[in-house]
Amino acid sequence: MNRLPIAIGSSAFLAVTLGAAAFLVDSGPIAQSSAAMILFGLLGVALGGLSGLLLVRAPWARWLLGVAVLFAMLLASIGGSGLLWIVVGVGATAIIGLGGPWLTLWVRQQPVTDQLGTVPVSLIASGAVAPVLVGFASYQGVGLSQWALVMSTIASAWAYGRGLPFGIWGFRAVTPIFGLVAVSRTGRLGSIAIAVGTLLLVAMAWSPLAKRVTAVITPPLPSPVSRRGSGDASR
């Protein structure tokens, strides 16, 4: 594997990690429990972008890592941690590496012939986005109900991404239940954000486009060939 993509991807993930540490040390008006949930999702986004860059050579991985780095720099600036300028320096270096022409020959240039589509990709990505959304919506502190919603979303996204049938039904049946409980135990503005996010997930899960991942396409098999008949014909 080329060392340059590894160096650029590692610098981006290092910037996200340092930004997460700075935010966890001093999260400003955001409670520590909420900060931990936000960072849980942010690290998931960064890992997804790093895997997409190094293993899949996906063009979208550059943008995903760039967004994660910028978000980590923003989180580090909320408090007064001394790591802020280190995060800014490492993050700026990573963004230059991700946005420059150095990865042009590394990332895949040809488009994917059989793309999943917006709905399946959004459902899979919800596993990393949910902790960030719920964490900010419950900035005064998260409890068991918020964590139940987040973990059920992560489990549903993982199962859905692997094509398991109970993944889509997790979004359809389990997510609304935990979402309703989390909405009832969150502040007014935060409850609106969680309610909108939950309704959006449920609507996408009931969409016909969501079945594209779980549907199994069986190609037609050729008719069996009789060996006895072929042997008699050769005689």
URQUI-V113349 format. One record per backbone hydrogen bond with DSSP energy under -0.5 kcal/mol. CO is the residue of the C=O (numbers start at 1). NH is the residue of the N-H. E is the energy in kcal/mol with one decimal. If there is no record, write none. Layout:
CO & NH & E
CO & NH & E
This chain:
2 & 6 & -1.0
3 & 7 & -2.6
4 & 8 & -2.6
5 & 9 & -2.9
6 & 10 & -2.5
7 & 11 & -2.2
8 & 12 & -2.0
9 & 13 & -2.4
10 & 14 & -2.5
11 & 15 & -2.2
12 & 16 & -2.1
13 & 17 & -2.3
14 & 18 & -2.8
15 & 19 & -2.5
16 & 20 & -2.3
17 & 21 & -2.3
18 & 22 & -2.5
19 & 23 & -2.2
20 & 24 & -2.2
21 & 25 & -2.0
22 & 26 & -1.9
27 & 30 & -1.8
31 & 35 & -2.5
32 & 36 & -2.3
33 & 37 & -1.6
34 & 38 & -2.3
35 & 39 & -2.5
36 & 40 & -1.8
37 & 41 & -1.7
38 & 42 & -2.3
39 & 43 & -2.6
40 & 44 & -1.2
41 & 45 & -2.2
42 & 46 & -2.4
43 & 47 & -2.4
44 & 48 & -2.1
45 & 49 & -2.3
46 & 50 & -2.5
47 & 51 & -2.6
48 & 52 & -2.2
49 & 53 & -1.8
50 & 54 & -2.5
51 & 55 & -2.5
51 & 56 & -1.1
52 & 57 & -0.7
52 & 58 & -2.5
57 & 108 & -3.8
58 & 61 & -0.9
58 & 62 & -0.5
59 & 62 & -1.0
59 & 63 & -0.8
60 & 64 & -2.4
61 & 65 & -2.5
62 & 66 & -2.1
63 & 67 & -2.5
64 & 68 & -2.1
65 & 69 & -2.4
66 & 70 & -2.4
67 & 71 & -2.6
68 & 72 & -2.2
69 & 73 & -2.3
70 & 74 & -2.1
71 & 75 & -2.4
72 & 76 & -2.3
73 & 77 & -1.2
75 & 78 & -1.2
75 & 79 & -0.7
81 & 84 & -1.3
83 & 87 & -2.6
84 & 88 & -2.5
85 & 89 & -2.3
86 & 90 & -2.7
87 & 91 & -2.8
88 & 92 & -2.5
89 & 93 & -1.9
90 & 94 & -2.2
91 & 95 & -2.5
92 & 96 & -2.2
93 & 97 & -2.0
94 & 98 & -2.5
95 & 99 & -2.5
96 & 100 & -1.5
100 & 103 & -0.7
101 & 104 & -1.4
103 & 107 & -2.4
113 & 115 & -0.5
117 & 121 & -1.7
118 & 122 & -2.4
119 & 123 & -2.2
120 & 124 & -2.3
121 & 125 & -2.6
122 & 126 & -1.1
124 & 127 & -1.1
125 & 128 & -1.4
125 & 129 & -1.8
126 & 130 & -2.5
128 & 132 & -0.7
129 & 133 & -2.4
130 & 134 & -2.8
131 & 135 & -2.1
132 & 136 & -2.1
133 & 137 & -2.4
134 & 138 & -2.0
136 & 139 & -1.1
138 & 141 & -2.1
139 & 31 & -3.1
143 & 147 & -2.0
144 & 148 & -2.4
145 & 149 & -1.8
146 & 150 & -2.2
147 & 151 & -2.9
148 & 152 & -2.1
149 & 153 & -1.9
150 & 154 & -2.4
151 & 155 & -2.5
152 & 156 & -2.3
153 & 157 & -2.6
154 & 158 & -2.4
155 & 159 & -2.4
156 & 160 & -2.7
157 & 161 & -2.4
158 & 162 & -1.3
159 & 164 & -2.6
160 & 163 & -1.4
164 & 167 & -1.8
164 & 168 & -0.6
165 & 169 & -1.2
166 & 170 & -1.1
167 & 171 & -1.4
168 & 172 & -1.8
169 & 173 & -2.6
169 & 174 & -0.8
170 & 174 & -0.7
170 & 175 & -2.6
173 & 177 & -0.8
174 & 178 & -2.2
175 & 179 & -2.6
176 & 180 & -2.2
177 & 181 & -1.9
178 & 182 & -2.5
179 & 183 & -2.4
180 & 184 & -1.8
181 & 185 & -0.8
182 & 185 & -0.6
183 & 186 & -1.2
187 & 191 & -3.0
188 & 192 & -1.5
189 & 193 & -1.6
190 & 194 & -2.3
191 & 195 & -2.4
192 & 196 & -2.5
193 & 197 & -2.3
194 & 198 & -2.6
195 & 199 & -2.6
196 & 200 & -2.2
197 & 201 & -2.0
198 & 202 & -2.5
199 & 203 & -2.5
200 & 204 & -2.2
201 & 205 & -2.4
202 & 206 & -1.8
204 & 207 & -0.9
207 & 210 & -1.5
208 & 211 & -1.1
209 & 212 & -1.3
210 & 213 & -0.8
210 & 214 & -0.5
211 & 215 & -1.9
215 & 217 & -0.6
216 & 218 & -0.7
217 & 219 & -0.6
224 & 226 & -0.5
225 & 227 & -0.6
226 & 230 & -1.6
227 & 231 & -2.2
228 & 232 & -2.3
229 & 233 & -2.0
230 & 234 & -1.5
231 & 235 & -1.1
